[in-house]
Amino acid sequence: MTEDNFAIQNKRLYEQLLKLTAGDYQAFLYDCDGTLADNMQAHKDTYVKVAAGQGITIDPAIVDEFAGLPIPAVVVEINKRYGSSFDPEAFERSKSELFYHEFISETKPVQFVVDHLVAHAGKVRIGVVSGGSRKMIQKTLEVLQIDHLVEVLVCAGDTGKGKPFPDPFLLAAEKLGVAPEHCLVFEDGVPGVQAAEAAGMQWIRVDQV
């Protein structure tokens, strides 16, 4: 896609997102990976590389299938699918280190979603709710140059249960002082949508705009 075509497509998607988000919302809660950050291929590559280092070849599509789940939960699903015995926490540490040192600096924005966040910062409350580690998500937001606009960051380990449970979104709403029914969630995966619905929040799948 040429630069001009990309700009035209981004403008169209941004305008469509604006229409979808019109309403009496007091807070926008964005997922990070795959929603604000165009880094899902890099995440899939790191899953594959860590698994291969222990002799297991996995189909990266499984990462799409369980997008939005915390890394250890995805590893549990990998173990079920492939009969492997990865330790979820050890796998998470290896994957996170690999991603942080080899891939994170190459993160690109999902431009129309980042533009939407930037345009609404200061007008509605802004939170990022992710199943990733705080270190990873904070760095990703810095690479995208929007970290200073995010008022609340809820990451893996901040709640006893992660997506698809409502706990992370409810915590973000509580920290922002906004009732769940006045929050709008931006997601790119089924677990995140399930979490938003369970929290009593409206949602948008940005990958389906």
C-alpha positions in Angstrom: 0.0 0.0 0.0 1.4 3.4 -1.0 1.7 6.2 1.6 -1.2 8.1 0.0 -3.5 5.0 0.0 -2.6 4.3 3.6 -3.5 7.9 4.6 -6.8 7.7 2.7 -7.7 4.3 4.4 -6.6 5.6 7.8 -8.8 8.7 7.4 -11.8 6.5 6.4 -11.3 4.2 9.4 -10.8 7.1 11.8 -14.0 8.8 10.6 -15.9 5.5 10.9 -14.6 5.1 14.4 -15.7 8.6 15.3 -19.2 7.8 14.3 -19.2 4.5 16.3 -18.0 6.3 19.4 -20.4 9.2 19.4 -22.4 9.2 22.6 -22.5 10.0 26.3 -19.2 8.3 27.2 -17.0 9.5 30.0 -14.1 7.1 29.5 -12.5 5.2 26.7 -10.6 2.0 27.6 -8.2 0.7 25.0 -6.6 -2.7 24.7 -3.0 -2.4 23.7 -1.6 -5.2 21.5 -3.5 -5.5 18.3 -5.7 -2.5 19.2 -3.3 0.5 19.6 -0.2 -1.4 18.7 0.4 -3.2 15.4 2.6 -5.8 16.9 0.7 -9.1 16.7 2.9 -10.6 14.1 5.9 -9.9 16.3 4.2 -11.4 19.3 3.3 -14.5 17.3 6.9 -14.8 16.1 8.2 -14.7 19.7 5.7 -17.5 20.8 6.9 -19.6 17.9 10.6 -18.9 18.6 10.4 -19.7 22.3 8.4 -22.9 21.6 10.9 -24.0 18.9 13.7 -23.5 21.3 12.2 -26.3 23.4 11.5 -28.5 20.4 7.9 -27.8 19.8 6.6 -26.3 16.5 3.4 -24.4 16.9 1.0 -22.8 14.4 1.1 -19.0 15.2 -2.7 -18.9 14.4 -3.2 -20.2 18.0 -2.1 -16.7 19.2 -4.9 -15.1 17.2 -7.3 -17.6 18.5 -6.6 -16.6 22.1 -5.8 -13.0 21.6 -6.4 -10.9 24.7 -5.6 -13.7 27.2 -2.6 -13.3 29.5 0.5 -15.1 28.2 0.4 -17.9 30.8 -3.2 -18.6 29.8 -2.2 -18.8 26.1 0.6 -21.2 27.1 -2.0 -23.4 28.8 -3.9 -23.6 25.6 -0.7 -24.4 23.7 0.0 -27.3 26.1 -3.5 -28.6 25.5 -3.3 -28.4 21.8 0.2 -29.7 21.3 0.6 -32.1 24.3 3.5 -30.0 25.4 4.5 -29.3 29.0 5.7 -25.7 29.0 5.8 -24.0 32.4 3.4 -21.0 31.7 5.4 -18.6 33.9 8.8 -19.6 32.6 7.5 -19.4 29.0 6.1 -15.9 29.7 9.5 -14.7 31.1 11.3 -16.1 28.0 8.8 -14.6 25.6 8.7 -11.3 27.3 12.5 -10.9 27.4 12.8 -11.9 23.7 10.0 -9.5 22.7 11.4 -6.6 24.8 14.9 -6.9 23.5 14.3 -7.9 19.8 10.9 -6.6 18.7 9.3 -3.9 20.8 11.2 -1.0 19.2 9.7 -1.9 15.9 6.1 -1.5 17.1 3.9 0.4 14.7 0.6 2.2 15.6 -2.8 1.0 14.6 -3.0 4.6 13.3 -6.7 5.3 13.3 -7.1 4.0 16.8 -4.1 5.9 18.1 -5.4 9.0 16.4 -8.8 8.4 18.1 -7.1 8.2 21.5 -5.0 11.4 20.9 -8.1 13.3 19.7 -10.1 12.5 22.8 -7.4 12.8 25.5 -8.5 15.6 27.9 -12.1 15.3 26.7 -12.9 11.9 28.2 -10.9 9.8 30.6 -8.4 7.5 29.0 -7.3 4.1 30.2 -5.4 1.2 28.7 -6.4 -2.3 29.8 -4.1 -5.1 28.7 -3.2 -8.7 29.5 0.4 -7.9 29.0 3.0 -7.1 31.7 3.2 -3.5 32.9 6.9 -3.2 31.8 5.9 -4.3 28.2 2.8 -2.2 27.9 4.5 0.9 29.3 7.3 0.5 26.8 4.9 0.0 24.0 3.0 3.1 24.8 6.3 5.0 25.0 7.3 3.7 21.5 3.9 4.9 20.2 4.5 8.2 22.0 1.1 8.2 23.8 2.2 7.1 27.3 1.7 10.7 28.6 -2.0 10.6 27.5 -3.0 7.5 29.4 -4.4 8.2 32.9 -4.8 4.6 34.1 -2.9 1.5 33.0 -4.2 -1.9 34.1 -2.0 -4.9 33.2 -1.5 -8.5 34.0 -1.3 -9.2 37.7 -3.3 -6.0 38.7 -6.4 -8.1 39.2 -6.9 -11.7 40.4 -8.6 -12.6 37.2 -7.8 -11.3 33.7 -9.8 -11.1 30.5 -12.3 -12.7 29.8 -13.4 -11.8 33.3 -14.5 -8.2 33.9 -12.1 -7.5 36.7 -9.5 -5.5 34.7 -12.1 -3.2 33.1 -13.9 -2.7 36.4 -10.6 -1.8 38.1 -9.8 0.8 35.3 -13.3 2.3 35.7 -12.9 2.5 39.4 -9.5 4.2 39.2 -10.9 6.7 36.7 -14.0 7.3 38.8 -16.3 6.4 35.9 -19.3 4.1 36.1 -19.0 1.0 33.9 -22.1 2.0 31.8 -20.3 5.2 30.8 -17.2 3.4 29.6 -16.5 2.3 26.0 -14.0 -0.5 25.4 -11.8 -0.8 22.3 -10.7 -4.4 21.6 -9.5 -6.8 18.9 -10.2 -10.2 20.4 -13.1 -12.3 21.8 -11.8 -12.5 25.4 -11.6 -8.7 25.7 -15.2 -8.3 24.3 -16.4 -11.0 26.8 -14.7 -9.0 29.6 -16.3 -5.8 28.5 -19.7 -7.3 28.3 -19.3 -8.9 31.7 -18.3 -5.5 33.1 -21.5 -3.9 31.7 -19.6 -1.8 29.2 -20.2 -1.1 25.5 -17.4 -2.2 23.1 -16.0 -1.9 19.6 -13.9 -4.5 17.8 -11.4 -2.2 16.0 -10.4 -5.0 13.7 -13.9 -5.1 12.4 -14.4 -1.4 11.8 
